[in-house]
Amino acid sequence: MKISSSRILSFLLVLLLLQSCKKEWLEAKPDKSLVIPETIKDYQSLLDNVGLFNTAQACGLGEAGAGDFYITDANWPAVNVNQEKAAYTWSKTEGFYNGELSQDWESAYKRVLNANVILNGIEKIKPMNSAQQNWNNVKGSALFFRAFDFFNLAQGYCVNYNFASANQELGLPLKLDYDVNVKLKRNTLQQTYDQIIKDLETAVDLLGIKPAVKTRPSKQAAYALLAKTYLVMGNYEKAGRYANLTLQIQGNLLDYSKLNSAAAFPVTRFNAEVIFHSLFYFGIFNPTRMNVTPGLYGEYVAGDCRKTIFFGSTGLNFKGSYNGDRNLFGGLTTGEMYLIRAETRARAGELTDALNDLNILRKSRWMGVYVDLSSTDPELVLSFVVKERRRELPFRGIRWSDLRRLNPDSRFATTLTRTIFGNTYTLPPNDKRYVLPIDEQEIRLSGIQQNER
């Protein structure tokens, strides 16, 4: 019997919700007797559920602890989710979740499970020549989504990547199918990044150059995520190569001087810079209670439109989400690719090209006369890039990852401090609390090893 794609989606989502009450996500398994997608279109319908595949994909708890905002004493009682408070104050493992499911962990493995369902099912369909492109898109998209979640999980729940020790460090449990009988352990960190890269390299060969809609993955999005992955790994040659391939497809930038800074949310959804659209949101990011730190707000000088596009008139709340509302954008953009390419060029000593990338980006953010950045000092050019990343990419789910990878370099090491009701909380560079605790229920039911922190 043929089942409509809408019913497939409904049955699958209800089933997954029911299972979440009984099993941890690593061992959750859909009952194939209840719902059987049969066509390429069915699987594409599952992938197009943006409420599942394009939501909560960034490391939200990491962003809560990244230090670019503060909560006043008056607003602190309104933060009523324990893990949000714990991430904000860099709390120790005990009591971090206090019985709550880890929202980042749970939602990511739910998406991984669904991606695996689709990858398993699509392989059983032998497409006609006329349907081969659609078949390729389904498989490539599922691989991209799985890689995106593994990447973001690694930024929160694994130590920072170091080539010398990656084979000895704990990575993620790499759930690559949905066989409940497979006993999972944590793979190594090297295996985790190898899997991310493998999924993306396979996706590159399957996906179309640009997507029909920006909530769908594309070859350009896979290139962009490879650039991010290699940047985190410290492989600057490959990070630069993939950022360049991304920008060769299209490198459009918004002219911020033409945006309406008086609007509640000046940046529109699916704008010209967006390569892949994704979002995330926690209650702690509510703009009515989230105040931007003076340190971040003070980074924007006269003429920089981002000061009024990103922040309210008092400089307190953030309104610059590329989702066009209060939900935070966690996708991929051309602006980020210019910064990745600039950093890799600066580190390679290609200062003229690095500065060119920076100036192209900055001019698009400027009102009035713009004066190019210039220098022949490699360290100064690299510092230009690092500072520009902070100005360009706040509240994108990126700052936590940047702190982790830059802290080992004394030039960029940062100590974070917060005060609540007179109590001061501090996170020194390279502290073990830069790795989040794994979900308590996951530890209890699967027996995987908890992070040392």
N, C-alpha and C positions, 0 to 999 in steps of 0.2 A: 504493500500500500504506500502511495506517495504521500509524504507529510510536507505541509507548507513550511517555508523557511521561518515564518513568524512563529509557528507552533514549535518548531525545533528550538528556536532561541528561547522561547518561554519555558519549555520543558527543561532544557539544559540548565538554565539559570536557577529555576526553582529547585532542581535536583542538587545543584551545587550548594545552594543555601541550606538545604536540609542536611547534607553531608557535613557541612562545616560545624554542625552541632555535635557530631559524633566522632570525627576523625581530624587529625591535623591535615593541613593542605598537602603535605608531601605524600600522603598515602590516600588522599581522596581519589575516587574513581567513579566516573559516570556509569550508570547502568545502561548498557547499549540496548537492552531489551525494551527500554521505555521510549527511546528516541533515536532514530536512525537517519541522519542526514544522508541523502543519496546522490546529490548532484553538486557540481562545482558552484552553482548559484547558491545552494544551501550553505555551503561552507563560507562563501563570500558574505552571506547575510550574517553569519556568526561574527566574522571579522569586522563587519560594519557596525556592530553594537558599540558605539563610542562610549556609552556609560560603563562598559566593561573594559575595553581595550585602550581607551584614550584618557582614562581617569586615574588619578593617584599614582602615576608612573614615576614621579621623582621621589627622592628620599626626603619626605616631608619632615620626619623627626630630625634629620641632619640639618635641614634649613632652620628648624626651630632653635637649634643650638649654635647656629653659625655666627651670631653676635652682631647682626646688622640692625636689630630692633630691640626695644625694651618694653616691658610692661610696668606700668606704674603700680604702686601699692594699692591704689584705689581700684584698679582694674584686675588685680591679681586674683581675687576671689571668683571672678567670672570665668576664669580658666578652670573648667571642671573635669578635664580629662587627665588622668594621672600621668600617662606617658608623655603628654605634651609638657606638663610641668617638669617632669623628670628630665626630658631632653633639654629644656630651656635652662635648667640649673646643673646640667651635666652630672646627674645623680648616679650613684653606684648601682650595681645590678639589683641588689636586694631592694624590693619595693618599687622598682622602676615601672613595672606594669601594674602591680597590685591587683592581679587577677584579670586585667584587661587583655584582650588579644592584641598583639602588635599589629597596628593598622597597616603599616608599610609591608610587613612580612606577609600577612594574610592576603592582602589584595594582590600582591605580586605573584604569589604562588597560585592563587586562583586563576590569574591570567596565564601563567605558565601551563597550568593544567589544561585550560581551554585551547591554548596553542598546540599542545601535544595531541589533544583530541582531533584537532583539525589536521595536523601533520599525519597522524595515523590514518585518518579517513581518506584524505585526498590521494594518498599513495595507492589506494584500492581502486581509484577511478582511472581508466585508460582513456585519455581524451582523444577526440577526433582532431585532425589538424586545425580545423577552424576554431577549436576551443583551447588549443594549447596555450595561448597567451593568458587566457583567464585562469587556467590550471596553474601556470607558472606564478601568476600573481597571488593566488591563494597560498601556495607553498612558501613563496618568498616573504609574504606578509607575516605569516605565522612564525617563520624563523626570525624576522626582524623584531616582532613583538616579544618573543622569548628572549632574544639578545638584549633588548632594551631593559627588560625587567632584571635579568641577571646583572647587567651593568649597574643599574641603580641599587640593587640589593648589595652588590659588592662595595659600593661607596658608603653604605651604612653599616653592614654587618661583617665586613672583612677588614683586615689591616690594610694600610696603604701599600700599593704594589712596589716591590723592590726586586729587581731581577735576581740579585744574589741570593735571596732567601725565599723566593716565591714557591719553590718546590717543597719547602719545609713548613710553610705557613698554612693555616686552615683557610679554605675557601668556602664556597657554598655547597650545599647538597644539590647536585645537578640532576634535577628531575627532567629526564629526556623522553619519558613515555608515561603511560598511566596504568602500568601493571602494578596492582596493589601488592603483589607477592615479592616485588623487588625491594630488598632491605637497603635503605639509603644511609650512607654516612656522608660526612663532609669531605668533599674533594679538596685537593690542594688549591692554593691561590693560583698557581700557574695553570692548572687544569681549568679553573673557572674562567680565566681570561682567554685561554685557548679556545674554550667552547664559545664564548662571546664572539671571538674573531671568526671562528669556523662558521657559525650561523650567519654572520653578516657577509662573509665572503661568498657563501652559497646564495644568499639573498640577492646580492649585487647582480649575479648572473641570471636571476629569474625575474626581477622587478623591472617595470618600465622606467624610463628616465625620469619622468615627472608624474605625479599622481593625478587621477581624475578629480579627487578632492583631497584637502590637506590633512584630513584625519587618516588617510591611507598611507602606508609606507611606499617608498619609491627607491630607485637606484640612488638618487641624490641623497635621500635620507640615510640609506645604508652607508654611503660614503661619509656622511657627516658623523654618524655614530662611530664609525671606524676611526675617524679623526679624534673624537673625544676619548675613545678607548686607548688609543696609542699615546695621547697626551698624558693621560693618567699613568700609563705604564712608563713614561719617560722615554719612549721611543720617538724622538722628535722628528727624525727623518720621515718615518711613515705617517706620523700625525700631519706633518706639512703636506705630504703627498696627497693624502685623502682630503684634507681641507681644500687643496688646490683643485682636485677633481670635482669637489662639490661646487666650488665657485665657478668652474668652467661651464657647468650646466646653467647656472644663473647666479648672479651676485647682486641682485637688486637690494637697495637700501631705501628706507623711508627718509623723506626730508622732514625732519622734526620741526623745522621752522614753519611748516605749513599745517601742523597739527593744532587743534584747539586746546590749549593748555587749561582753559577755564572749564572744560568738560569734566564730568565726574570721572570718566575713564577715557582718556584721549586716544588710546591706541586701539584700533579695530581688530577684531578677530579675523584670522585667515588673511592677514595683510601680506604685502609683497615680499616681506623678509622671511615669512614662515616657510620652512622646508617640511616640517612635520609638526602637527598640532597635538599637544597633550597638555593636561592640566593637573594640578593637585591642590588640595585645600585641607587645612586643619583649623579648628575653631580659634586657636591661638593667633592665627594670622588675620583675624577680624580687623579691618581697617579702623574701626571705631575705638579699638583698644591697643593697637600695635603702633608704637612710636618709633620712627626711624632714629638711629643713633646720631648724635652730633658728628661723630667721626665720619660716618658715611655721607651725611648731608653736606658736610664741609668740603667734600672732595670736588664738588661742582662749582666751577668758577663762573664769572660773568660771561655771558654769551653762550654758555652750554645749556641748550634747551631741555636737556634731561632733568634739570633741577625743577622745572615747573611741569614737565610732562609726567615725570615719575612721582612727584610729591605734591602734597597740598600746599596751600599758601603759607601755612605755619611750619611746613617742613616736617610735620609729624607723621602723617599717614602716607602709605604707598598706594598709588593709583595707576601705575604704569604697566599693569599686566597685559600681555599680548593676547589674553583671552577676552579683553574688552569688558571685564567686570571684576568683582572682588576675588574671584578664583585665580590662583596663581598659575602662570604659564610655565610648563616644564618641558616644552618641546625643543625643536632644533631650528635655528635661524641662520641666515647669512651673516648677520653681525657677529655671532659667535665664531663663525668660520674665518672671518677676517682676522679675528684676534688669535685664533689658533695658528693660522698661517704666519701672522706677524711674530708670534712667540717663537715658533720653530725657526724662522729666518733670523731672528735676533740671536738665538742660541747658536746658530750656525755661522754667525759673523756676517750675515748678509744684511747689513744695517740699512742700506738704501732701500731695499725691497721691504724690510720690516717697517720702516718709517712710512713708506708709501701706503702700505696697508692701513696703518694707524691713521694717517691723515685722510685717506678716503673715508674711513668710518667716521672720524671726528667731524669732518666737514658736513656730513649729512645730519649731524646733531647740533649744528651751530646756527646762531642768529647773528647777523652782522658780519664784520670783517673777521676772517679766520686767518691766523698765523700758523703756518706749518710747524710741527715739531721737527727739530733737527738736532743731530749730535753725531759725533764720530766715536763716542765712548760706548763700548758694548754693554757695560753694566748699566749705564744710564738708559740706553734704549730698551734693555730688558725690563728695567724698572718702570719705564713708560707703559709697556705692555701690561705688566702686572696691575698697575694702578688703573689702567683703562678697563681691564676685565671687571674690576670691582665697580667702576662707574657704569659700565654698560650692562652688566648681568645681575643686578641685585634681585633677590627673591625669585630666582629661576630654578632653585634646587641645585645650584652649581657651587655656591660659596663654600659649603662644607667640604666638598671634594677638593676645591682649590686650597683650602687651609691644610688639609691632610697632605697633599702632594708638595706644597711649598714650604711647610714648616721645617722639614729637615735642612733646608738652606737657610743659614743664619741671616742672610740678607733680607729674607722675607718672613722669618718666624714671627708669629703673632700670639700674644697672650690675651685671652678673652676674660672679661670681668663683668659681673652683674651683681646688683644689690637689690634685695627684697626685704622690706621691713627691717632695715638695718643690718641684715645678714649679707655678707659678701661671698660670692661664689666665683671661683677662678678656674680656668682651663688653660694650663701651660701648653706650649708647643709640644707635639709628639706624645701627649698624654695618652694612656691606654683607653681613656674614655672617649677618644675619637672613634672608637668602634662601639656600636650600639649592642646592647644585650639581645640575644635571640629570644623570640617569643617563648614565654614560659610553658605554654601548653605544648609547643613543639618539642621542647627539651624533655618534658615529662612523658609524652607519648611515643616519640621516636627514639629518644635516647641519644641524640646527637650531642656533640660537645658544645658547652656554652663558651662564649668568648671570655677570655681573661681580661679583666678591666678593673 
